[in-house]
Amino acid sequence: MSNSEIARVTKHSVIQAPVKPAPIPAQDILSGTPEASVALLWRNETGTLFNGVWHCTPGSFYLDHADETVAFIEGRATVTPEGGEPIELAAGDMGFFPAGTRVLWVVHETVRKAFHNHDAARRLLAGS
Protein backbone atom coordinates (compact mmCIF):
# COMPACT_ATOMS: atom_id res chain seq x y z
CA MET A 1 0.00 0.00 0.00
CA SER A 2 1.46 3.39 -0.99
CA ASN A 3 1.52 6.37 1.38
CA SER A 4 -1.27 8.02 -0.59
CA GLU A 5 -3.51 5.01 0.09
CA ILE A 6 -2.90 4.84 3.85
CA ALA A 7 -5.81 6.09 5.93
CA ARG A 8 -4.91 8.98 8.19
CA VAL A 9 -6.32 9.08 11.71
CA THR A 10 -6.49 12.48 13.38
CA LYS A 11 -7.12 13.43 16.98
CA HIS A 12 -8.40 16.77 18.31
CA SER A 13 -9.46 18.05 21.73
CA VAL A 14 -13.14 18.94 21.64
CA ILE A 15 -12.90 20.71 24.99
CA GLN A 16 -9.82 22.78 24.15
CA ALA A 17 -10.33 23.34 20.41
CA PRO A 18 -9.46 26.97 19.57
CA VAL A 19 -12.77 28.37 18.33
CA LYS A 20 -13.15 31.52 16.21
CA PRO A 21 -16.20 33.80 16.01
CA ALA A 22 -18.99 32.52 13.73
CA PRO A 23 -21.72 35.12 14.18
CA ILE A 24 -25.35 34.11 13.88
CA PRO A 25 -27.04 36.42 11.34
CA ALA A 26 -28.92 39.18 13.21
CA GLN A 27 -32.13 38.43 11.31
CA ASP A 28 -32.10 34.85 12.69
CA ILE A 29 -31.79 35.88 16.38
CA LEU A 30 -35.10 35.96 18.26
CA SER A 31 -33.92 36.76 21.79
CA GLY A 32 -30.83 37.26 23.87
CA THR A 33 -27.36 37.91 22.50
CA PRO A 34 -26.11 34.46 21.50
CA GLU A 35 -22.45 34.42 20.50
CA ALA A 36 -21.39 31.47 18.37
CA SER A 37 -17.88 30.32 17.56
CA VAL A 38 -16.47 27.36 15.67
CA ALA A 39 -13.30 25.35 15.15
CA LEU A 40 -13.18 23.51 11.84
CA LEU A 41 -11.03 20.45 12.59
CA TRP A 42 -11.20 18.53 9.31
CA ARG A 43 -12.68 18.82 5.84
CA ASN A 44 -12.42 16.76 2.70
CA GLU A 45 -10.97 18.12 -0.52
CA THR A 46 -14.36 19.09 -1.96
CA GLY A 47 -15.71 20.73 1.21
CA THR A 48 -18.76 18.47 1.31
CA LEU A 49 -17.69 16.64 4.48
CA PHE A 50 -16.30 18.40 7.54
CA ASN A 51 -16.23 18.23 11.30
CA GLY A 52 -15.39 20.45 14.19
CA VAL A 53 -16.53 22.08 17.40
CA TRP A 54 -19.29 24.67 17.86
CA HIS A 55 -19.69 26.81 20.98
CA CYS A 56 -22.68 29.08 21.67
CA THR A 57 -23.86 31.23 24.57
CA PRO A 58 -27.54 31.43 25.63
CA GLY A 59 -30.20 32.90 23.37
CA SER A 60 -32.76 31.80 20.79
CA PHE A 61 -32.26 31.78 17.04
CA TYR A 62 -32.86 29.87 13.83
CA LEU A 63 -30.24 27.73 12.06
CA ASP A 64 -30.53 25.96 8.70
CA HIS A 65 -28.81 22.58 8.72
CA ALA A 66 -27.03 20.36 6.24
CA ASP A 67 -26.96 16.65 7.21
CA GLU A 68 -25.39 17.11 10.64
CA THR A 69 -24.62 14.75 13.50
CA VAL A 70 -23.88 16.43 16.83
CA ALA A 71 -22.59 15.26 20.19
CA PHE A 72 -23.12 17.67 23.09
CA ILE A 73 -20.05 17.99 25.30
CA GLU A 74 -21.35 20.81 27.53
CA GLY A 75 -24.54 22.74 28.04
CA ARG A 76 -28.21 22.34 27.24
CA ALA A 77 -30.51 23.49 24.44
CA THR A 78 -34.01 22.86 23.16
CA VAL A 79 -34.16 22.38 19.39
CA THR A 80 -37.42 22.52 17.47
CA PRO A 81 -37.44 21.68 13.76
CA GLU A 82 -40.03 23.63 11.78
CA GLY A 83 -43.24 21.64 11.94
CA GLY A 84 -41.79 19.29 14.57
CA GLU A 85 -41.73 18.76 18.30
CA PRO A 86 -39.14 20.30 20.67
CA ILE A 87 -36.24 18.06 21.68
CA GLU A 88 -33.90 18.80 24.56
CA LEU A 89 -30.22 18.06 24.00
CA ALA A 90 -27.71 18.18 26.84
CA ALA A 91 -24.15 17.15 27.61
CA GLY A 92 -23.76 13.48 26.68
CA ASP A 93 -26.55 13.52 24.05
CA MET A 94 -26.21 12.92 20.33
CA GLY A 95 -28.57 14.24 17.67
CA PHE A 96 -29.02 14.29 13.90
CA PHE A 97 -30.42 17.08 11.73
CA PRO A 98 -31.39 16.11 8.15
CA ALA A 99 -30.32 18.41 5.31
CA GLY A 100 -32.70 21.31 4.73
CA THR A 101 -34.04 21.34 8.28
CA ARG A 102 -34.65 24.80 9.72
CA VAL A 103 -34.38 24.60 13.50
CA LEU A 104 -35.27 26.96 16.32
CA TRP A 105 -32.45 26.73 18.85
CA VAL A 106 -33.04 27.86 22.43
CA VAL A 107 -29.71 27.64 24.22
CA HIS A 108 -30.38 27.50 27.96
CA GLU A 109 -26.79 26.84 29.10
CA THR A 110 -23.70 27.57 27.00
CA VAL A 111 -23.28 24.72 24.50
CA ARG A 112 -20.16 23.05 23.20
CA LYS A 113 -20.82 20.36 20.63
CA ALA A 114 -18.74 18.26 18.30
CA PHE A 115 -20.26 17.97 14.85
CA HIS A 116 -19.91 16.19 11.53
CA ASN A 117 -21.58 17.66 8.45
CA HIS A 118 -22.34 16.32 5.02
CA ASP A 119 -23.07 19.43 2.97
CA ALA A 120 -23.66 18.13 -0.56
CA ALA A 121 -24.51 21.64 -1.80
CA ARG A 122 -21.29 23.06 -0.26
CA ARG A 123 -23.38 25.93 1.10
CA LEU A 124 -22.03 26.11 4.66
CA LEU A 125 -18.34 26.49 3.82
CA ALA A 126 -18.80 28.75 0.81
CA GLY A 127 -15.86 31.14 0.76
CA SER A 128 -13.93 29.19 3.42
C-alpha positions in Angstrom: 0.0 0.0 0.0 1.5 3.4 -1.0 1.5 6.4 1.4 -1.3 8.0 -0.6 -3.5 5.0 0.1 -2.9 4.8 3.9 -5.8 6.1 5.9 -4.9 9.0 8.2 -6.3 9.1 11.7 -6.5 12.5 13.4 -7.1 13.4 17.0 -8.4 16.8 18.3 -9.5 18.0 21.7 -13.1 18.9 21.6 -12.9 20.7 25.0 -9.8 22.8 24.2 -10.3 23.3 20.4 -9.5 27.0 19.6 -12.8 28.4 18.3 -13.2 31.5 16.2 -16.2 33.8 16.0 -19.0 32.5 13.7 -21.7 35.1 14.2 -25.4 34.1 13.9 -27.0 36.4 11.3 -28.9 39.2 13.2 -32.1 38.4 11.3 -32.1 34.9 12.7 -31.8 35.9 16.4 -35.1 36.0 18.3 -33.9 36.8 21.8 -30.8 37.3 23.9 -27.4 37.9 22.5 -26.1 34.5 21.5 -22.5 34.4 20.5 -21.4 31.5 18.4 -17.9 30.3 17.6 -16.5 27.4 15.7 -13.3 25.3 15.1 -13.2 23.5 11.8 -11.0 20.5 12.6 -11.2 18.5 9.3 -12.7 18.8 5.8 -12.4 16.8 2.7 -11.0 18.1 -0.5 -14.4 19.1 -2.0 -15.7 20.7 1.2 -18.8 18.5 1.3 -17.7 16.6 4.5 -16.3 18.4 7.5 -16.2 18.2 11.3 -15.4 20.5 14.2 -16.5 22.1 17.4 -19.3 24.7 17.9 -19.7 26.8 21.0 -22.7 29.1 21.7 -23.9 31.2 24.6 -27.5 31.4 25.6 -30.2 32.9 23.4 -32.8 31.8 20.8 -32.3 31.8 17.0 -32.9 29.9 13.8 -30.2 27.7 12.1 -30.5 26.0 8.7 -28.8 22.6 8.7 -27.0 20.4 6.2 -27.0 16.7 7.2 -25.4 17.1 10.6 -24.6 14.7 13.5 -23.9 16.4 16.8 -22.6 15.3 20.2 -23.1 17.7 23.1 -20.1 18.0 25.3 -21.3 20.8 27.5 -24.5 22.7 28.0 -28.2 22.3 27.2 -30.5 23.5 24.4 -34.0 22.9 23.2 -34.2 22.4 19.4 -37.4 22.5 17.5 -37.4 21.7 13.8 -40.0 23.6 11.8 -43.2 21.6 11.9 -41.8 19.3 14.6 -41.7 18.8 18.3 -39.1 20.3 20.7 -36.2 18.1 21.7 -33.9 18.8 24.6 -30.2 18.1 24.0 -27.7 18.2 26.8 -24.1 17.1 27.6 -23.8 13.5 26.7 -26.6 13.5 24.1 -26.2 12.9 20.3 -28.6 14.2 17.7 -29.0 14.3 13.9 -30.4 17.1 11.7 -31.4 16.1 8.1 -30.3 18.4 5.3 -32.7 21.3 4.7 -34.0 21.3 8.3 -34.7 24.8 9.7 -34.4 24.6 13.5 -35.3 27.0 16.3 -32.5 26.7 18.9 -33.0 27.9 22.4 -29.7 27.6 24.2 -30.4 27.5 28.0 -26.8 26.8 29.1 -23.7 27.6 27.0 -23.3 24.7 24.5 -20.2 23.1 23.2 -20.8 20.4 20.6 -18.7 18.3 18.3 -20.3 18.0 14.8 -19.9 16.2 11.5 -21.6 17.7 8.4 -22.3 16.3 5.0 -23.1 19.4 3.0 -23.7 18.1 -0.6 -24.5 21.6 -1.8 -21.3 23.1 -0.3 -23.4 25.9 1.1 -22.0 26.1 4.7 -18.3 26.5 3.8 -18.8 28.8 0.8 -15.9 31.1 0.8 -13.9 29.2 3.4 
